[in-house]
Amino acid sequence: MTNATPNDAAIYDARKAALASGRDGILPAEVCARLLRGDRLLKALRKWRGVTQTELAEKTGLAQGYLSDLESGRRTGARETLERIAHALEVDPAWLLEDAASA
């Protein structure tokens, strides 16, 4: 027997949805699993969103080859470029900016 209230259930549902969408600042489990397998963060986020490099290039106005270079670490993106990519992937820009700063 629990003392859960309808409000508790709503809070649980909201947190679960936020976690699944990546809106809470915590990397989703699928992204973390890809990182552990060796993917770089940008690639892991793109795959998690189910977007190809070509589709992301179209959404951002960037060249597919440039995105490939960013994913592989051959190049680093400027702040506004990383923010544009984050917006297209619907993720917190801080994730990509922090990753770039630590590279």
N, C-alpha and C positions, 0 to 999 in steps of 0.2 A: 504494500500500500504506500502510495506517495502523496505528498502534499502539493503536487504540481497544480498550478492554476492555468486557466486559458492563456493568460499573459505569458507564462513561462513557455508554453508551447509556441506562441508567436515569436518570442525572442529566439528560441531554439531554431525555428524555421528560418528566421531572418539571418541568423549567424551561419547556418548551413548553406543558405543560398549565397551569402557573401563569400564564404570560403570557396565554394564551387566556382564562383565567377572571378575570384582574385581581387575583389574590391576591398578586402579588409587589410591589405598590406602584407599578408602572409602568402608566400608562394604556394600555389596548388600542388598537391601530392604528385600529380602527373609530371609537372615541371621539375620538381625535385628529383623524381626518379630518372628523368632524362639527364639532369645534371650529373647524377651519380654514375650514369652510363657514359659520361664524357662529352655530352653535347654542351655547347656554350649557351648562355642564357637566352640570347636572341633567338637562336634556332629552337630551343625548348619552348619558348613562349609562342613562336609562330606555329610550331607543330601542335601545341596544345589548343590553339585557336582554330586549327584545321585549315590553315592558309598556306598556299604555295608561295615560293619566292616571287613568281610572276604576278600572282594576285596582290601580294604585298607591295610590289613595285608599282602596280597600277593605283593602288590606294594611296600611296605616298608620293608618287611622282618621281621616285628614285629609280635608277637603273637596276635591273635584276642582278647584274654582275657586281655592282656596288654592294647590294644586300648580301650577296654571297661572300664578298670580302669582309664585311662586317661580322657575319656569322662565323667565319673561320678565324677571325682575329688578325687577318692580314692588314686591315685598316681599322681605324677608330673613327667614330662619327662625332660630328660637332653636336653640341648640346641641342640646338634646335632640330637637327636631323633625328636624334634619338627621341626627342619629344614627339616629333611627327610620327615616327614608327610606333611609339607607345600609344599614341592616340588611335592610330589605325588598328592596333591590336587590342585596344580597349583595356590597357593595363596601366598601372601606376608608373609614370615616367621615372620616378625615383629608382625603380628597379634597374632600368637600363643605364641611367646616369651613374648610379653607384657601381654597377658592374664595370662601366667604362673607366671610372676613377680608380678602380682597384687593379685594372689590367696593366 
